[in-house]
């Protein structure tokens, strides 16, 4: 019996008559069977492959056959823009079977929210942060709205899993389901993920239902790819405008600054250009999406805001400035094209330098080999652990440590945090006035109210660093301008230098409570480096694939002449060196070890080598530059042998010394609420990977 035949007659008729469908796609049949059978599921399909309907149709079937009290299904998206994009589609699906849907996020008027509370819709579309607001608001009647919650659908689940936002989502869901009588069914939707079984286990949480990964056979298709190398951003913008002419295209950039620069230079070349990133107002982003949908000759220059499933209509081209950092992002972006019959999915990379061109080639080759990143499991997610303690005190007014632990210890992302460590966190928070304890109950302390209580605790509702501005001032109090918080959070005092108002400034102090960055003029020639900013860490597999390109001799058919010349020059310069087991070059007392091992492994090796030999080691994703007393080819080889041993890393003094050397990166606004040992561990988890570093060192000997 097919999934379609199991749908109630009202839904079958609506799919045929209202939508004009004659059959379900394979993914919709397979997912429909699993969901109707009551299983938790991760549903995989390409962008525009029908994942939304694969989850919504069986969800509606359940609601039609068994009417619910309050909200029966919650659809969660990672960003508001995706909710707004899906609002009309899901509204059509619910309305055609006599049900309702409601979208709840920060931009929805309060009067509409009050009406929803009075008469909840069967389908609620929202974000994790908005669910948090509901749970924390004393005016929101959670038991009335969710007494019969049956299913949660998490769209773009790969964007949550393994991240702080994912830990927050799962913690909020575990708190939410305490209001319902049901074992809430969990459905995750994703286009690209390397370890779906692990994501399914994470998504299931405390649910006792059986689980299944729905992964229909992939249909092979032709792809059009192009990698080009350019001399400047001006050249990139000009060539991209020429390619975009007469087409509908997206042009992805890796930063907001580059997005604005490219868009400004593309205008006036015959293509209507829009900008779409997190700092652009909601109205402007919505206007760009709307005009783009109705145009035939337009380009949206964007950051990752348009990577996650937002439907901007049929696209002709996807362009990329430089290269994204993951195969998953590349596939997501390329998947925006090739949706129409007879159209070919495509991506054109416009690169500023040879490293970007080499990275683009590596991404393409890994994708051709069928490799996609695995989503890492997070089991000691300290920032969200701290945030959820604060959230529970607000939700209950005051909460006992025991009740707090009952909520937290069941969340997979906190699974390796022990009860003793939980008590250490509470003791720290009480000692530093983040928490106040009275009569055995915990409530927010004075410091927490001072740090997070602004604008009616908006800092707690917005779990992750909100896009607020920090004022930049000199020691004399002269205002220089402002910086966004996501940039400020990467700064390290007395190490970071940046450009503002045409001059270089060195960070003296960051006052997070007052939103002020105090600076002085940077020493002549000082430039930003990994030592002063939280680094952009490429993965091991991407870097190793870049190395393979350099040790190969075959041409890259989709690279233009300039990109190929740059790759050939790098092959001539490094190819023979990289073919050695330990790829080292020695020049004037400096040994360059070309690992191509990625950011985390190189950072781990850097600190290990510095600790064991008191050398100066600088590095990036591809190499380590080692200098100091006694540095030589032989000495470095012996040092590599030392760090290849588990015994070296297992010594308590090694771990203590390395953690003590880590820069004071601010990776979360809740970092200061943690004991130093856990705050340092947080930075260590971001920068270091001891097991893989040790294994890599062993592999080259």
N, C-alpha and C positions, 0 to 999 in steps of 0.2 A: 504494500500500500504506500503510495507516494505521500510526501509531506503535504502537498497541495490538497489531496483528497481528504486529509485529516483536518483541514481548516473548516470552521463552521461555514454553512452555506452563504451567510451574509458576506463574509470575507472573500470567499471564492468569487461570488458574483461581482463584488466591487473591484477585485483585481482584474477581472476580464472586461467588465463594462466600463468602469471609470478609468482604468489605466491602459486598457487595450492590450493587455498581455495575453499571449497564447500559451506560455509555459514559464516555469521557473528556471533559473540558471542552476548549474550543478551545485554551486556553493549554497544556494538558497534551499535546494532540496536536502542536502546533507545536513546543513545547520538546522533546518526546520525539523528534521527527524530527531536530532539530538536534543533540541530545546523542548520539543513537545514531549519527549521522553523524560523530561525533568532533569537533564544533566547540566552541570556547569560546562562551559565551552569557551575555547579560544578559536575564533573564526578567522582564517587567513584567506585573503584574496587580493589581487592587485587593486590599485586605486581605480575607482569607478567600476569595480568588479561585482557590485551588488551586495556588499557586506551589510549595509544599513538595513535593506529589506530582509536579508537573511535572518536578522535578529528581531526586527520590528513585527514582521508578519506573524511568527509564532507567538510573540508577546501579545499581539492584539487578539489572536485566536484564544489565548487563555483568558483575557479580559472579557471577550464577548461571551464565551461559554460560562464563565464563572464571575459574575459581577463582583466588584470589590468595593470596600468601604475606604474612602480616601484614595491616596495614591497607590496604584498597583505596580507601576514600573517607573524606575528612575533611569534616565539616559544621561550619562556623565561625559562631558567633553573637556579636553585640556584647556581650551581657550574660548572666550566669549564669542569670538568671530565665527567659530565653527557652529556654535549653538544658533547664532543668528542666521547662518547659512542653511542650517537644516530645519529651521523653524517652519518654513512654508511646506516643505516636503512632508515632514512628520505631521504637520497640521492637516494636510490632505489625507494622509493615511488614517489618522484617527477619526476625522470627520466623516469619511466615507463608510465607516461602520458604526456611526452614532456615538463616538467617544470624543474626549477632549484632551488637548495637550496644553501645557503651560510652560513658558520659558522664564526661568528665574536667574537673574544675575544682577550685578550692581547698577546697571543702566536702566533696569525696568522700574517704572514709576511705583511709588509706595501704594498708591490707590489700587493698582492692579494686583499687587501682592496681597493687600488686605482682602480683596475679593476672592483671590485664590484660597486664602486661609478659611474664609467663610464657606466656600464650596470647592474643595480640592478637585483638580482634574485627575483623570486616571493615569496620564503620562506626564511626568515632570522632567523637563530638560534643564540641566544645571551644571555647575562646575563644583569641584571639591571645596573651594573657598566659600561658595554660597551655601553649600550644605553645612559647613562649619558655622556660618552666620545663623542659620536656622537653629542649630543645636544650642548656640550660646545666647540667643535672644530670649529674654524672659517673656516677650510678647508672642513668640511663635509656639503654638500648641503641638509639639512633636507627636505626642500620643494620639491626638485627634487626626493628624494628617497622614500618619504612617502606620496605622494599626494592622493593615492588611498588605503591607509591601511584600511583593512576591519576586521581583526580578530587578537586577541592576545591570544595565548595559554600559560598558566602558568603551567608548570609541577611542581609536588611536592608542590602544593599551600599551604599545611599545614605548610611547612617549611618557608613560607613567612608571612602568616597571623599572626597578633598580635606581630610582631617583628619589629625592626628598619629597617631590610632589606625589609620587606614588605611595611613599610611606604615609604621608598625610591622608591621602585618599583612603587607604585601607584602614587606618585608625578611625577615621570619621565614619566609614561604613560599619565597622564593628560596633561603634557607639550607636549608630542609627538603628541597626537591626534589633537592638534591645527594646525598641518600641513596637515591634511586630511579633506576631505569633508564628511566623513562618521561617523555615530554613530558606533564606533568600537565595535565589538562583543567580549565579554570576556569569555574565557573558562578556568576553573581551573581543574587540574587533581590531585587526591589524593587517597592514599590507606587507610589511617586511620585518621579519624577526628570525634570529638564528637558533633560538632555543624555546620553541613554543610550549613544550611540556613543562619546563621550569616556570614559565610565566603562568601557565594554568595552575600549577601548585600554589604559586604566590597569590593569584586572584581568588582561589577557592577559600582562603582564610579558614574560618571556623566552620564553613559549610560542610555538612556530612554527605552531600550529594556525590554521585559518581561524576567524573569529569572526562572530557574528550577534546582532542584537537581536531578541528574540521579544516582539512587542507586538501582541497581538490587538486587533481593533476594540473600542472601548469601547461599552458599552450605556448609553444615556442613561437617567437615572432621576430621579425627583422627590426633592427634598431639602427638609427642614423646617429653617428657620433663624430664630433669634431673637436680637436684640441688645437688652439692657436696661441702663439706667444706675441705679446705686444710691448712696445717700448714705454708706454705711459697710460694712465687712466684716460687721458684725452683720446688716445688711439683706440682704446677699448670701447669707449662710448661712441666714437664715430663709426667704427666697424659694426658695433652691435646695432646702432640705429639703421645702418645700411641693410643689415640682415633682417631687421624687424619690419622694414617697410612693407606695407601691404599685408601684414600678418597680425594675428593676435598672439602675444607672447608674454611670458614671465621671465624676468631677468633677476636671478637670485644673487645676492651679495652677502658676504660673511660679516659685515658690520653696518651699523646705521650710518656711520660717516661715509663709507664707500658708497652706500646706497644713494645718499643725497648727492655726492659728487658725480656719480655716473648719471643719475637722472637729470641733473642740471645740464650736463654736457650733451645728453642725447636730444634734448629739446631743440626744436628748430630744424630738424632734419627730416621732416615729412611724416613723423610718427607721433601720435598723441601719447604723452608719457605721464604716468601716474606714479606716486610713491606710496609704499605700504610697509610700515614698520611700527614697532611698539610705541615710539614717541610721537607718531602722527595721531591727531585726534580721532576719536571714534567716528565723528561725522565725516572727516576727510577720507578715512579708510572705507567707510560704507559707500561714500560717493564714488570712490575709485572703483570699487567692486561693481556697483550698479552701472556706471558708464561703460566700464570694460565689457560687461555682459552684453550690452546693446551695440557695441562698436565692432568694426571689422578691421580697423587699422590702429591698434593701440598696444602699448607695452606697460606692464606694471613692473617697476623696479622695486624689489622687496627683499626683506630678510627672511628668516624661517617662518614668519607669520603666515605665509601662504603655502607652507610645506604640508600642513596637517589637514588635508582633505577638504578644504574650503572650495566649493564649486564656483569657479569663475567662468563656467561655460566651456565650450570646445576650444581648445588651444591648438595653435599651429606649431609654436616653437617654445622650448625651454632653453634659456641661456643661463650661464653661470660665470660670475666673475671669480677667477681663481678656482678653488676646489673646496667642497665641503669636507668635513673631517671624518665622515663615515660613509661606508657603502650604503647603509640604510637610507641616509639622507639623499644620496645621489639617486637611488632607485625611487624614493618617494617623489622626488622632483621630476625625474624623467617620466614617471607614471602619470603626470598631469597631461601628457600628450598621447597621441595614438588611440584615442577613444572612439573616434568616428570610423566607420567602415572605410577601409582602403587607406587610412592614414597610418603613418609610421611613427612610433615613439622616438623621440630624439632629444639630444642635449648637445649644446655647443659650449665648450669651456673657453673663456677669454682670460688668459693668464698674464699676470704682471711680471713674473720672473720664472726662471727655469725650475725652481723647486715646486711651484704651483703646477706647472705643466707636468712634471714628473709625478706629482701626487694625483693629478687627474687621470693620467694613464694607469696608475696603480689601481685606482678605484674602478675604472672600467674593466681592467683585467680580472680583478677579484670578482666582480659581478658576472663576468662571462664564465668564470669557473664555478659559479653558483654559491659563492661564499657571502654570508651576511653576518654582521656582528651578533654575538650572543649578548643578551641583556644581563649584566652582572647582578647577582643577588645581594641585597643589602640587609644585613642582620644586626647591625649596630648603628642605626641611623640617629646619631646623637642630637642634631638640631631639632628634628621633629619630635623626638622623645621629650626634650625640654619644653618645646612648644605645647605638646599635648598635656603636660602637667599643668601648665598655665590655663589651657583651655578647659580642663576638667574643673579647676577651681571656679572658673567663671560659669560653667554650665550648671554646677550644683550649688553655687554660692559659696560653699566651703565643702571640702571633700576629705575623707579620711585617707591616710596612706594606703590602707588595705584596699579600699574601693578603687583608688587610683591605679594600683598595681594590677588589680583584676582586669581593668580595661586595657592596660598597656601590654601585659606579658603575652597576650594571645595574638598580637600583631606580628606577622612574619618578619617585618623589617626591624623589630626589636628583639627577636628571638634569642640572640646571644648576649643580651644584657641581663646580668644576674640580679637577683633580689638585693644582694649586698651592694652592688653598684648603684642600683636605684636608691637605696638608702643614703649612699654617699652623695648622690646628686641632690636629694632633699636636704641633707645637712648643709651642703654648700649654699643652696638657695636660701635657706633660713638664715645662715650666718651672714650672708651678704644682702639680706632684706629683699630678695626676690619673692620669698614666701614668708607668711606669718602663720604661726601655729597657735591655736587656742582651743582648749578642750579636746585635744586630739584631732582637730580638723584643720586643714590647710586652706589658706586664702591668699590672695595676691598681697605681696609686701609693698612697702613704700617705693623701693627702687623699681620694681616691676611696673607699678602704676606710673612712675615718672618716665621710664624708658619706653614702655609700650602703651601707655594709657592715653596718648594724644588722640584727639578727635574721636572720643568715645571708643577707645581701644581698637582703632583701625589697624594699628601695627600688629595686633594679635589676630585680628580677622584675616588680614593679608599676611599669610604665613611666610611668604618669601619676600625678599627685599622689594619693596614697592618703588616705582619709578619717581622718587622724589629727588630734589636737587640739593647739592651741598654747595655752599658759598666758598670760594677760594679767596683767601686773604693772606697778606704778608704779615710778618710779626708786628709791623707798625699799624696794622689794621686797614691797610689799603685793599679795597675790593678789586679783584682781578676778573671775576666771572663766576661761572658755576659749572659743576660736573654732575652727571647722573650717578645715582647710588651704585648701579651695577659696575660702573668704572671705579668708583671710590673703593668698593669692597675688594678690589684687586691690589690696592696700594699698600706698600709696606713703608713704615716710617723710617726716615734716614736712608732709604734705599731707592725708592721709586722716583723717577723723573718723568715729566710729561710736558707737552707743549700747550700753552694757552696764551692768547693775545700775542702770538708771534714770538714768544720767548720760552725758554726752557726753565722749569721750576722743579726744585727738589722738595719732597714732602717732609716737613718737620713733625707734624702731629695731625691726627684725624680726630676731631671731636664728634663722635656719632650722635650724642645726645643733642648737641646744638647744631648739627649739620654744617660743620665748618671744617675746611681743610686748610691748615696753616702751612705756608710754604716759604722758601727763600730761593733766590736765584741759583740754578744748578751750576756746578763747576763747568767750565768751558769744555765742550765735547762730550759731556755725559749724556748717554742715550738710554732709553728704556731697555731693559733686558729681563731675562727670566729671573735674575736675582731680585728684581724689584717689583715684578708683577706676577700674579698667579699665572702660570704658563698654560699655553694651549697644548694639550697632550694628545698626540696622535697614537693610535694603537699599534701594537707590535706587528700584526699581520699586514697592515697598510705599509709600514716602513720596510718590512722585509720584501714586500712585493715591489716597492720602489727600488730596492737593492737588486732584485732579479732583473728589472728593466735595464739597470746599468751594467749588469754582468752579461746581458744578452747581446747579440749582434744583429738581430733582425730589425728591420724598420717597423715603425708603428704606423699602420696604414691610415689611421684617422687623425694623425698629427700633421699640422701644416709644416712648410719648409723651415720656418723660423724655430718652431718647437723642436723639430727633428734635429736641426743643427745644434741646438742647445743640449739635447739629450746625447747626441754623438760626442760633443765636446766633453760632457761629464763622463761618458764612457771612456774616452781617451785618457782623461785625467785620473779617474778613480777605478776603472774597470779591473785592472790587474791587481790593484791593492785589495779590492773587495773580494777577489777570488781566493785570497788567503784565508785560512781558518781564523786567525786574528788579524784583522785589517788595520794595521797601524802605519803611521807616517811620523818620522821624527825630524824636527827642524828647529835648530837653535835652542835646544833644551826643552822643547815642548813636544809631547807625544800626542798625536791625534789618533784616537781609536774610533774608527768608523763602524759603529755597532749596527746602525739602522734598526735599533731595538724598540724605538718608541719612547715617549716621554716618561712614563712611570718607571720602566726598567732602567733607563739612563739616569733618572734622578736617584733611584735607589743605589745604583752602582757608584754614582758621584759621592754620596754621603758615606758609603762603605769605604771607598778608596781614600777619601779625606780623613776618615777616622783612623784607618789602619796605618797610614803613612804620613799624615800631617802634610799632604800635598794640597795644592789649589787645583780644583777640578771644576771646569765650566762645561756646560753641555746643553744640548737641545734634543730634538727627537732622533737625530741621526748620528751624532758624534759626541765624544768626550775629549776635552782638551786638558791635558794633565801637565802641570808644571810644578817645580819646587826642588828642594834639595834631593839629590840622588835619583832624579827621574831619568830613566833610559828605557830603551826597548826591553831589555832583559828584566829590569826592575818592575816594569808594568806587567809583563807576563807573569812574574812571580806573584804580584799583587792580585792579578786575575785568578790565579790558582787559589789564593787564600780566600777570596770572596766567593769562590765556587763551592766552598764547604758549608754544609748546614751548621757545623759546630761554630763557625765564625758568627753567623747571624743569631744563633741560639744563646749566645752569651748575654746575660742581663746588662753588662756594662756596654756592649755594642748597641743594643736597642736604646738604652738610656742616652748614650752619647749622640746617636743619630737623631732621636726625637728632639734632643736639646738644641740641635743645630738648625731645625726647620724654621723657615721664615714665618713671621706672624701673620700669615694670610687670614683675612676675615672672610670666611666662606659662608657665614650665616649670621644674621642679626641676633640669633639666640646663642651664639658661641660664648659670649661673655657670661651667660648664666650657668655655664658648665664648670665643674672643677677643672683646673689646669690640665690634669692628666688626660681627661677626655677631650678637651679642646685641642690639645696637641695631637691626640689620636685622630681626631677629625681631619686635621691638616695632613697627617701621615697617611690616612686612607686615601686622600685625594692625590697625593704625590707619589706614594711608594707602593711597590709590589715586590716584597722580599722573595716569596717562593719562585716567581718567574725570573727575577734578576739572578738568583742563585742558579736556576736551571739554565739560563742563557749563558752564564759564565762557564758552567760545566760543558755546554755544547760546543764552545769554541776551542776548548783545550785539545 
